[in-house]
């Protein structure tokens, strides 16, 4: 008699579990897995009438971001793209190889040109530069000098990359004096790696240098 009472309960539980499992499988079968993603680029300046630019990335695809086609008034320099509309330094550079796993909006990052007299416009990442090199540099003819301002440093390594052509110059020293008279590229990204006396490392991309 006890077995007869348990059997209906087992059957009922089995039916409930089967229904639950079938529902889960149905949801899984009907779910859509995205195979492509849209990256929307916005001009991001007051008064702009520029239409958004859209670039499509396939799942797992890695390719160059679009070149900037937005035109802001003279006196402003386009630096790159950021997911933050208020950013002053870009997360992505123009033409940077990238991949995405969801739809993304990227905003153009603009900086007003107020540089010193040289053949380049120089833009520092204000937040990071303040920590490592301050907010200043010197220009003497074709020579641009950046200086590290932090103490208790064992070694300094400056990496100057000609963007998108694969070349990189490494310089060791607290001050980096860069002779620009023979440079060929139009765009450079400079970063500084410092090793402190306690062995801690600090590596930041600090500076974008664009030929005028």
Buried (B, 14 or more C-beta within 10 A) or exposed (E): EEEEEEEEEEEEEEEEEEEEEEEEEEEEEEEEEEEEBEBEBBBBBEEEEBEEBEBEBEEEEEEEBBEBEBEBEEEBBBBBBBEEEEBBBBBBBBBBEBEBEEBBBBBBBBBEBEBEEBBBBBBBBEEBBEEBBBEEBEBEEBEBEBBBEBEEBEEBBBBBBBBBEEEEBEBEEBEBEBEBEEBEBBBBBBBBBBBBEEEEEBEBBBBBBBBE
